[in-house]
Each structure stands twice: as C-alpha cells, then as structure tokens.
Amino acid sequence: MKDGRDLVWKALVDAFPDEPIPNGRSIAATDVGTEAEEETNPFLGRRWKDVSGTLCLRHWDALSWMRPDAYIYYLPAFLWTVVENYIISCSSNIVDGVLSNFISKKERWYVRSSEDRLLLLNQSRFNALIVWINYLEQIDENFAKDYKTDEVKLRIFELSEEFR
C-alpha cells in the first residue's frame, strides 16, 4: 500500500508547486461572510506542504470558501489529508467537496465558484486527481460506487481535453 501512497504524493508534488503562496489579507472568496474567514484564515501564509492533516480535518469545509487561486493552491493538502486519514469521518466531507466540482451543473447547486476553480487546473493536476481517485478505489472497495468515480473520471477527462 505504501507504493500507492508514494505515487499519490509524487503526483501531488509534481502537479502543485508550493510557491507562490496565495497572498492578501484573506484567501476567502469575496462577499461570503464571517464563516468563510474563520474557516480559511488558519491557512493564510502557509505552504500547502506544511498544512497539517489535523488542520484540514478541523477545517474540512475551508476549500469550499476559498477563492479559486487559494482553492487550487491548498487542494493538494486536502487530497493528501484524505490519503493519510481515510478512515476518519471528516475525510469523507473533504472527498465530497472535491469530487462535487466534477458533478454535472444541475447537481452541483452547493458548489461555490466551481468553474473558476476548474479553469486553474492543468493536465498534470487532472492527472494527479486521477491518481488520487485510483488510490482511494484501491483501498476502499466501495469508493467507486459511493462516489460515482466513473462519472467523475469521465468529467475530469472531458475537462482535460477541453483545456489542452
């Protein structure tokens, strides 16, 4: 199993640089309120590689509040947290939040700024997401069914073709 984890880590490190760190007084999307600031402020100024799994689990909803550049920057920290902490219930909230970006628009009523976030993905980031999903499918026999990963992977493939 360690080899699979190593592949996920390598894919994340290769696809998501740790510089530049999103700057500004806030990494929350504009006009979203106090809750957004409370969830996202603990990430301010931190490199994604230095963000602890504990912080991601405690603020599992932070990604959904982040402006697009911050979302893409901190996404690998949350993806890695799921790999390291898959059995913890909050990790399923992270999985839901990430994969919801790839669900059809009519089903995605609760996703904030999804299109703007997806525009910041590139081929290596799409590939890293596929490596992450494949790893989770390997360690959990129900993952593919529970999260409809065939649909998610198809959507990732379609998006990666659009952005070529």
Backbone as CSV, one residue per row, in Angstrom:
resi,resn,N_x,N_y,N_z,CA_x,CA_y,CA_z,C_x,C_y,C_z
1,MET,0.828,-1.205,0.000,0.000,0.000,0.000,0.869,1.264,0.000
2,LYS,2.031,1.175,0.623,2.899,2.346,0.678,3.244,2.856,-0.717
3,ASP,3.441,1.939,-1.678,3.756,2.356,-3.034,2.663,3.236,-3.618
4,GLY,1.408,2.881,-3.375,0.290,3.694,-3.854,0.300,5.083,-3.244
5,ARG,0.583,5.159,-1.964,0.671,6.457,-1.283,1.811,7.280,-1.869
6,ASP,2.937,6.616,-2.142,4.084,7.312,-2.733,3.732,7.878,-4.104
7,LEU,2.974,7.120,-4.885,2.552,7.598,-6.206,1.652,8.823,-6.092
8,VAL,0.750,8.803,-5.112,-0.133,9.954,-4.904,0.703,11.172,-4.505
9,TRP,1.610,11.005,-3.557,2.442,12.128,-3.103,3.241,12.703,-4.273
10,LYS,3.858,11.853,-5.055,4.660,12.313,-6.194,3.786,13.072,-7.189
11,ALA,2.602,12.539,-7.481,1.691,13.212,-8.410,1.300,14.594,-7.891
12,LEU,1.037,14.691,-6.585,0.651,15.986,-6.000,1.806,16.977,-6.036
13,VAL,2.982,16.530,-5.636,4.148,17.426,-5.605,4.504,17.890,-7.019
14,ASP,4.423,16.978,-7.983,4.743,17.339,-9.364,3.725,18.303,-9.968
15,ALA,2.474,18.169,-9.586,1.399,18.957,-10.206,1.117,20.290,-9.517
16,PHE,1.430,20.369,-8.234,1.067,21.561,-7.466,2.318,22.165,-6.825
17,PRO,2.866,23.219,-7.410,4.048,23.837,-6.809,3.721,24.454,-5.452
18,ASP,4.736,24.575,-4.607,4.471,25.149,-3.297,4.696,26.656,-3.263
19,GLU,5.034,27.258,-4.362,5.150,28.709,-4.477,4.426,29.134,-5.755
20,PRO,3.851,30.269,-5.842,3.704,31.247,-4.769,2.509,30.919,-3.869
21,ILE,2.663,31.248,-2.623,1.572,31.099,-1.666,0.565,32.213,-1.942
22,PRO,-0.742,31.897,-2.004,-1.730,32.964,-2.217,-1.569,34.064,-1.172
23,ASN,-1.587,35.290,-1.636,-1.355,36.391,-0.697,-2.611,37.222,-0.505
24,GLY,-2.464,38.212,0.310,-3.567,39.091,0.639,-3.995,38.881,2.082
25,ARG,-4.869,39.739,2.535,-5.366,39.640,3.909,-6.338,38.486,4.070
26,SER,-6.865,38.004,2.953,-7.855,36.932,3.002,-7.686,36.024,1.792
27,ILE,-7.946,34.748,2.001,-7.983,33.816,0.870,-9.405,33.324,0.627
28,ALA,-10.344,33.900,1.367,-11.761,33.551,1.173,-12.289,34.260,-0.065
29,ALA,-13.255,33.626,-0.706,-13.922,34.271,-1.833,-14.594,35.542,-1.321
30,THR,-14.736,36.529,-2.161,-15.305,37.804,-1.730,-16.772,37.663,-1.379
31,ASP,-17.205,38.506,-0.459,-18.621,38.603,-0.082,-19.233,37.291,0.398
32,VAL,-18.474,36.496,1.146,-19.059,35.258,1.640,-19.238,35.241,3.156
33,GLY,-18.731,36.235,3.854,-19.055,36.360,5.260,-18.027,35.849,6.248
34,THR,-18.405,35.942,7.516,-17.532,35.631,8.635,-17.124,34.163,8.688
35,GLU,-18.062,33.268,8.422,-17.742,31.844,8.470,-16.601,31.514,7.512
36,ALA,-16.632,32.113,6.337,-15.581,31.871,5.347,-14.216,32.299,5.889
37,GLU,-14.169,33.440,6.525,-12.910,33.924,7.101,-12.430,33.003,8.217
38,GLU,-13.342,32.563,9.065,-12.973,31.671,10.171,-12.426,30.341,9.655
39,GLU,-12.982,29.850,8.569,-12.534,28.570,8.015,-11.222,28.690,7.248
40,THR,-11.023,29.805,6.562,-9.854,29.925,5.684,-8.647,30.598,6.329
41,ASN,-8.851,31.459,7.310,-7.731,32.190,7.917,-6.607,31.307,8.456
42,PRO,-6.889,30.133,9.015,-5.790,29.304,9.511,-4.799,28.861,8.423
43,PHE,-5.169,28.991,7.173,-4.296,28.577,6.069,-3.441,29.718,5.536
44,LEU,-3.793,30.945,5.891,-3.094,32.122,5.377,-1.584,32.022,5.582
45,GLY,-0.840,32.256,4.514,0.610,32.315,4.600,1.323,30.984,4.735
46,ARG,0.600,29.893,4.749,1.225,28.568,4.901,1.453,27.935,3.539
47,ARG,2.562,27.239,3.399,2.789,26.417,2.216,1.879,25.193,2.310
48,TRP,1.344,24.749,1.187,0.411,23.618,1.240,1.063,22.378,1.821
49,LYS,2.347,22.190,1.576,3.040,21.013,2.097,3.191,21.048,3.617
50,ASP,3.078,22.242,4.196,3.229,22.399,5.642,1.899,22.393,6.397
51,VAL,0.808,22.317,5.668,-0.512,22.292,6.300,-0.745,20.886,6.856
52,SER,-1.070,20.809,8.125,-1.254,19.502,8.760,-2.603,18.884,8.396
53,GLY,-2.629,17.576,8.456,-3.888,16.872,8.269,-4.900,17.256,9.325
54,THR,-4.417,17.492,10.531,-5.313,17.914,11.618,-6.019,19.212,11.266
55,LEU,-5.268,20.167,10.701,-5.870,21.444,10.315,-6.904,21.234,9.208
56,CYS,-6.575,20.419,8.215,-7.529,20.157,7.127,-8.787,19.464,7.641
57,LEU,-8.616,18.520,8.549,-9.786,17.823,9.095,-10.632,18.750,9.961
58,ARG,-9.980,19.606,10.722,-10.712,20.549,11.575,-11.474,21.568,10.727
59,HIS,-10.881,21.969,9.617,-11.485,22.969,8.724,-11.783,22.331,7.369
60,TRP,-12.449,21.173,7.413,-12.703,20.400,6.201,-13.489,21.170,5.152
61,ASP,-14.238,22.174,5.551,-15.060,22.953,4.631,-14.327,24.167,4.069
62,ALA,-13.102,24.398,4.492,-12.371,25.600,4.087,-12.212,25.716,2.574
63,LEU,-11.950,24.608,1.898,-11.773,24.673,0.446,-12.975,25.307,-0.245
64,SER,-14.160,24.967,0.216,-15.364,25.481,-0.449,-15.514,26.995,-0.288
65,TRP,-14.834,27.568,0.696,-14.910,29.008,0.929,-13.786,29.785,0.249
66,MET,-12.784,29.086,-0.241,-11.593,29.763,-0.773,-11.815,30.326,-2.163
67,ARG,-11.145,31.443,-2.425,-11.149,31.986,-3.779,-10.414,30.983,-4.681
68,PRO,-10.649,31.026,-5.987,-10.110,29.985,-6.877,-8.603,29.741,-6.779
69,ASP,-7.784,30.781,-6.733,-6.334,30.553,-6.676,-5.926,29.867,-5.375
70,ALA,-6.568,30.216,-4.274,-6.279,29.579,-2.988,-6.795,28.141,-2.978
71,TYR,-7.950,27.921,-3.579,-8.501,26.562,-3.676,-7.501,25.636,-4.365
72,ILE,-7.017,26.054,-5.524,-6.074,25.223,-6.278,-4.778,25.055,-5.503
73,TYR,-4.326,26.107,-4.834,-3.071,26.012,-4.090,-3.176,25.020,-2.923
74,TYR,-4.258,25.074,-2.163,-4.393,24.230,-0.971,-5.044,22.869,-1.247
75,LEU,-5.584,22.676,-2.442,-6.209,21.406,-2.784,-5.316,20.200,-2.480
76,PRO,-4.037,20.196,-2.857,-3.228,19.002,-2.572,-3.074,18.703,-1.083
77,ALA,-3.101,19.704,-0.233,-3.035,19.452,1.218,-4.252,18.643,1.664
78,PHE,-5.409,18.983,1.126,-6.634,18.270,1.481,-6.650,16.867,0.859
79,LEU,-6.178,16.765,-0.378,-6.117,15.449,-1.015,-5.197,14.516,-0.233
80,TRP,-4.047,15.035,0.189,-3.104,14.222,0.959,-3.681,13.870,2.325
81,THR,-4.404,14.784,2.931,-5.044,14.511,4.224,-5.974,13.310,4.106
82,VAL,-6.719,13.223,3.022,-7.617,12.085,2.824,-6.803,10.795,2.727
83,VAL,-5.700,10.819,1.997,-4.861,9.622,1.866,-4.354,9.180,3.239
84,GLU,-3.909,10.134,4.031,-3.353,9.793,5.347,-4.399,9.455,6.394
85,ASN,-5.620,9.925,6.209,-6.654,9.802,7.246,-7.964,9.262,6.698
86,TYR,-7.893,8.336,5.767,-9.103,7.929,5.061,-10.203,7.414,5.982
87,ILE,-9.873,6.758,7.062,-10.917,6.179,7.905,-11.620,7.189,8.800
88,ILE,-11.086,8.378,8.900,-11.702,9.405,9.745,-12.896,10.000,9.002
89,SER,-14.010,10.120,9.688,-15.253,10.530,9.029,-15.166,11.885,8.339
90,CYS,-14.435,12.831,8.888,-14.329,14.146,8.247,-13.662,14.061,6.890
91,SER,-12.835,13.036,6.665,-12.187,12.928,5.360,-13.229,12.713,4.270
92,SER,-14.361,12.075,4.591,-15.404,11.897,3.583,-16.009,13.241,3.179
93,ASN,-16.043,14.198,4.104,-16.520,15.537,3.761,-15.575,16.201,2.764
94,ILE,-14.274,15.981,2.938,-13.300,16.528,2.002,-13.496,15.884,0.635
95,VAL,-13.640,14.568,0.602,-13.859,13.858,-0.664,-15.110,14.398,-1.349
96,ASP,-16.199,14.538,-0.609,-17.442,15.081,-1.178,-17.211,16.455,-1.789
97,GLY,-16.513,17.307,-1.042,-16.272,18.667,-1.515,-15.434,18.718,-2.776
98,VAL,-14.402,17.893,-2.845,-13.532,17.876,-4.027,-14.266,17.301,-5.230
99,LEU,-14.870,16.150,-5.059,-15.492,15.480,-6.193,-16.744,16.193,-6.694
100,SER,-17.378,16.978,-5.836,-18.582,17.700,-6.255,-18.282,18.692,-7.372
101,ASN,-17.037,19.127,-7.492,-16.676,20.037,-8.577,-16.825,19.391,-9.951
102,PHE,-16.872,18.068,-9.985,-16.908,17.363,-11.259,-18.261,16.727,-11.544
103,ILE,-19.249,17.078,-10.748,-20.609,16.587,-10.954,-21.304,17.558,-11.900
104,SER,-22.268,17.068,-12.633,-22.944,17.931,-13.595,-23.514,19.168,-12.910
105,LYS,-23.601,20.251,-13.666,-24.028,21.535,-13.110,-25.366,21.454,-12.389
106,LYS,-26.322,20.710,-12.920,-27.643,20.663,-12.294,-27.592,20.004,-10.910
107,GLU,-26.589,19.154,-10.666,-26.468,18.502,-9.370,-25.557,19.277,-8.415
108,ARG,-24.932,20.306,-8.900,-23.876,20.972,-8.156,-24.359,22.310,-7.573
109,TRP,-25.536,22.386,-7.084,-26.113,23.627,-6.587,-25.357,24.210,-5.410
110,TYR,-24.633,23.391,-4.678,-23.981,23.862,-3.462,-22.503,24.194,-3.646
111,VAL,-21.976,24.058,-4.839,-20.557,24.309,-5.070,-20.350,25.775,-5.419
112,ARG,-19.405,26.411,-4.715,-19.100,27.814,-4.959,-17.957,27.942,-5.968
113,SER,-18.103,28.797,-6.950,-17.034,29.158,-7.889,-16.398,27.957,-8.584
114,SER,-17.139,26.924,-8.835,-16.566,25.703,-9.380,-15.903,25.927,-10.737
115,GLU,-16.565,26.621,-11.643,-15.998,26.820,-12.977,-14.685,27.588,-12.898
116,ASP,-14.611,28.631,-12.072,-13.374,29.403,-11.929,-12.239,28.544,-11.394
117,ARG,-12.553,27.630,-10.513,-11.534,26.730,-9.963,-11.036,25.769,-11.031
118,LEU,-11.972,25.198,-11.769,-11.606,24.207,-12.773,-10.742,24.811,-13.870
119,LEU,-10.934,26.085,-14.152,-10.115,26.752,-15.159,-8.644,26.815,-14.754
120,LEU,-8.358,26.699,-13.468,-6.979,26.759,-12.982,-6.302,25.390,-12.953
121,LEU,-7.033,24.361,-13.322,-6.423,23.036,-13.404,-5.681,22.912,-14.733
122,ASN,-4.650,22.101,-14.741,-3.921,21.812,-15.968,-3.793,20.297,-16.087
123,GLN,-3.126,19.842,-17.130,-3.049,18.406,-17.379,-2.427,17.645,-16.208
124,SER,-1.351,18.151,-15.637,-0.714,17.426,-14.530,-1.599,17.417,-13.287
125,ARG,-2.399,18.451,-13.092,-3.324,18.480,-11.949,-4.490,17.514,-12.167
126,PHE,-4.984,17.457,-13.391,-6.014,16.455,-13.693,-5.464,15.057,-13.447
127,ASN,-4.243,14.817,-13.905,-3.622,13.502,-13.710,-3.458,13.180,-12.230
128,ALA,-3.057,14.166,-11.443,-2.897,13.948,-10.000,-4.233,13.574,-9.362
129,LEU,-5.310,14.209,-9.792,-6.639,13.865,-9.270,-6.999,12.425,-9.614
130,ILE,-6.678,11.991,-10.817,-6.959,10.608,-11.215,-6.130,9.635,-10.382
131,VAL,-4.860,9.936,-10.159,-4.009,9.081,-9.317,-4.601,8.978,-7.918
132,TRP,-5.072,10.099,-7.375,-5.685,10.145,-6.043,-6.946,9.282,-5.995
133,ILE,-7.811,9.449,-6.983,-9.046,8.657,-7.033,-8.716,7.171,-7.161
134,ASN,-7.798,6.833,-8.047,-7.425,5.424,-8.230,-6.898,4.815,-6.938
135,TYR,-6.101,5.559,-6.193,-5.585,5.057,-4.922,-6.737,4.780,-3.948
136,LEU,-7.666,5.716,-3.847,-8.789,5.531,-2.924,-9.677,4.365,-3.352
137,GLU,-9.802,4.148,-4.643,-10.546,2.976,-5.121,-9.836,1.679,-4.718
138,GLN,-8.517,1.705,-4.689,-7.758,0.511,-4.306,-7.902,0.174,-2.827
139,ILE,-7.973,1.196,-1.992,-8.023,0.922,-0.552,-9.444,0.765,-0.019
140,ASP,-10.439,1.144,-0.807,-11.836,1.043,-0.368,-12.670,0.459,-1.498
141,GLU,-13.108,-0.752,-1.322,-13.844,-1.432,-2.396,-15.168,-0.749,-2.736
142,ASN,-15.693,0.074,-1.835,-16.957,0.767,-2.088,-16.780,2.190,-2.609
143,PHE,-15.542,2.663,-2.661,-15.293,4.055,-3.029,-15.879,4.398,-4.397
144,ALA,-15.628,3.570,-5.395,-16.100,3.864,-6.756,-17.615,3.976,-6.805
145,LYS,-18.297,3.089,-6.119,-19.764,3.111,-6.117,-20.288,4.287,-5.296
146,ASP,-19.719,4.483,-4.115,-20.194,5.547,-3.226,-20.021,6.939,-3.827
147,TYR,-18.937,7.132,-4.576,-18.628,8.465,-5.101,-18.796,8.580,-6.614
148,LYS,-19.373,7.548,-7.232,-19.622,7.576,-8.680,-18.371,7.999,-9.443
149,THR,-17.261,7.354,-9.133,-15.985,7.795,-9.692,-15.884,7.593,-11.201
150,ASP,-16.640,6.674,-11.767,-16.614,6.559,-13.229,-17.090,7.861,-13.866
151,GLU,-18.158,8.432,-13.320,-18.667,9.714,-13.821,-17.662,10.832,-13.577
152,VAL,-17.058,10.833,-12.400,-16.086,11.875,-12.049,-14.868,11.788,-12.980
153,LYS,-14.355,10.573,-13.178,-13.186,10.412,-14.053,-13.510,10.822,-15.491
154,LEU,-14.707,10.491,-15.964,-15.110,10.901,-17.301,-15.131,12.423,-17.404
155,ARG,-15.684,13.082,-16.393,-15.739,14.554,-16.391,-14.328,15.147,-16.337
156,ILE,-13.447,14.557,-15.550,-12.064,15.034,-15.497,-11.417,14.867,-16.870
157,PHE,-11.644,13.732,-17.506,-11.095,13.506,-18.843,-11.637,14.543,-19.830
158,GLU,-12.946,14.782,-19.799,-13.549,15.767,-20.705,-12.948,17.150,-20.477
159,LEU,-12.807,17.531,-19.222,-12.224,18.834,-18.917,-10.770,18.917,-19.366
160,SER,-10.022,17.842,-19.144,-8.615,17.873,-19.537,-8.482,17.993,-21.055
161,GLU,-9.407,17.406,-21.792,-9.402,17.547,-23.260,-9.755,18.984,-23.669
162,GLU,-10.698,19.593,-22.957,-11.086,20.982,-23.256,-9.933,21.946,-23.024
163,PHE,-9.114,21.670,-22.003,-8.064,22.607,-21.621,-6.729,22.360,-22.321
164,ARG,-6.687,21.375,-23.204,-5.433,21.100,-23.943,-5.146,22.183,-24.933
